[in-house]
Every structure is written in C-alpha cells, then in structure tokens.
Amino acid sequence: MQYKKLGHSGLLVSQCVLGTVPFAGKAGFEKTGNVNAAEARRFIDIALDHGVNMIDTADLYSMGGAEEVLGEALREKRDQIILASKARSPLGQDPNASGASRFHLIKACEASLKRLKTDHIDLYQIHNWDGVASVDETLRALEDLVKSGKIRYFGTSNYTAWQMMKTLGHAEAQRLLKPVSQQIYYTPESREAEYELLPMARDQDIGTLVWGPLGEGLLTGAVGRNKKAPASTRQGSGWPEPYVHDMEHAYRVIEVLEEVGTELNASIAQTCLAWLANRPGITSLIVGNRTETHLRENLQAFELKLNEAQRKRIEQVTRPAPNYPYWHRFTSGMDRIDPAEQPFIDEHQQTLDGRKDQAIK
C-alpha cells in the first residue's frame, strides 16, 4: 500500500480508504448493503492487514447507523486508523437539523462522537455546500472544534471549485484554519472534476479523496451493454446514483476496462481502481464493500500495475469533451499553461492533434 500526504497537512493516508456506506443499511440506505458490526470488524482487520490506515463515514449514512456500526466494530483498534466523518446533511424535519451553521456542526459532531465511541474525529468534512450559513460562521465553528480537541483536521465534500476557493480565500484573509481536503465523485465514466476541482486542488495543495470510484456499482462488471445488473446489486435495485449523462459512453468505458483487465488477468473493478489511483491530483480512493470477497478483490487493485499503453488506452476512451475555456486554451495555441491544469490540457490537446491528423489523411 502506498501513502500520500493529505493536502497541506502532515498526515499520510493510504491510497485505499475503507468506506462505510454499506454499514447498517437502514433509513433509506437498504439498497447499499447491511454490513453488521461483526462483519465490519472483519473488514477492518483485513483492511489493516493490507496497509489501509483510514476509514470514512458520515452521519448521513443510515441516519447515524453506519457510525454506530463502525463505533462498535472499531473498539481497541480506534488508535490504529485515521477516522473521517461528515456533517451538514438533513437529519430530521427541524430546519436546524441540517447545514453548516455553528449550531448544527457542533451538535452533529458531538452526536457523531457518541455513535463512534471516540473522543475525537481525525478528519471532519462538510458534506455539501450550505448556501445559507456564512463561510465565516462555518470556518470559525470548525476551528473551535479543532481547538476543543474534538476534531484534528477538516475538509469539504461535493463543493464546486468556486465554493472551495471562497472558503480558502476567507480563511486566508481572516487567518483561520483552512480545509486540508476535498471529497469528490470521479470515475473513468465521469471525469468532470478535471475541469476545475482537480486543478484547484493541485494549485492550492488540497488533498482529494474520491467517493464512488466504481461508479456506485456501475463499473464493477455487474453492468454491461448486454448485461442487466442483478437486483441484489446497487445498480440493479434502483439506487439513484450515479447520474449517467450518456449510457453509450458508459458502455464503451466498461468495455475498455474489461479489455485491459483481461490483459492483466484482473477484474473490471480492479482495473478501474488501478487507473484512478494514479491520476493527477488523486490522494486516495474510498472503497465500500458489501462482502469480504469484494473487499479483498478491491484491495488487490492497489498492487496492480498498468503499463503506459494501457493507461493511455483507458484515458483516450474515457476522455470527456473539453469545456470552455479549456478548448480555447489549446485551439488558440495558448502558452504559459498553469502546472496545476497542464496534465489535463495536454490530454485534450491530443484530441485536437488527432483531428488534425484525420483531416490531413
């Protein structure tokens, strides 16, 4: 297992993070799995044996149920892992049972600590942008939680790049603590994060944790052009994520992952994870599992080595159409490209070069 520094913190985290969405499986999360405390304890032991040093959860998952299962499963192993959780999501009908206000964050943090049976959370993440609470209120509440010892670091999840920059800018101007990480959705089928989120993170030294790297089951091999996902899987049970813009594109992505996987004697899921883990700006992939078999298979992906030709083949098939102003940079031959976006601009440049070659022929 490899370890990377989490943003501008001094924390080293494993490339694979154990996800807990399948834990408990209640209160709207029945379709994600129903891992109990005994099974979760086994998962944790296996993950630790493979060098995983971080576990990610949230108060939203099974409406606190996942944290409860995790807290029961961790017990004496609490100090062996970096524990990450999240808050901000609606947890009830009360209008203040949601958001990133001081009122809600402190209350939510204290509730999570009880469920997790611990006195601190190592990485506390704002699960989504709050368009009502001010950035100042959120940052000062988080800083107070750090000073009180209830959290060690904090980050964001599902923010846009402008929301993150607004947060970082305010923290710098007011000399407040800054978030060290972002948690985002990013897969070979869905590479929108390359336009703003990943260049921002590379530029600002923000760690990037990827949730749903297997597309919420879309890229596990359960779905195919002529294959319907079993009802027992997330994609076969009507789970609403991910939002797939173009299913034909998704099928092409699945097919190239299968082709490369066959060459490596690896599964579609392993090939997907191995490719993602080494993309520019990626710190760790959060992988949730329903069974021990899936966990062991996914952990093996972090030892899988794709050669340059295989990496490029996956990249070319999965490459998204360039958005403005990205296409303007390379179509107009702009120089002085920022290093933070250079690798993504270079890949889009290949699209233009390929079209020129076709035109000449």
PyMOL commands that set and color helices and strands:
alter all, ss='L'
color gray80, all
select helices_A, chain A and resi 30-32+37-49+61-80+102-116+135-147+161-173+192-194+197-204+215-217+247-264+268-277+292-303+308-318+326-331+342-360
alter helices_A, ss='H'
color red, helices_A
select strands_A, chain A and resi 3-5+12-14+16-19+54-56+82-87+121-126+151-157+181-185+207-211+284-288
alter strands_A, ss='S'
color yellow, strands_A
deselect
rebuild
show_as cartoon
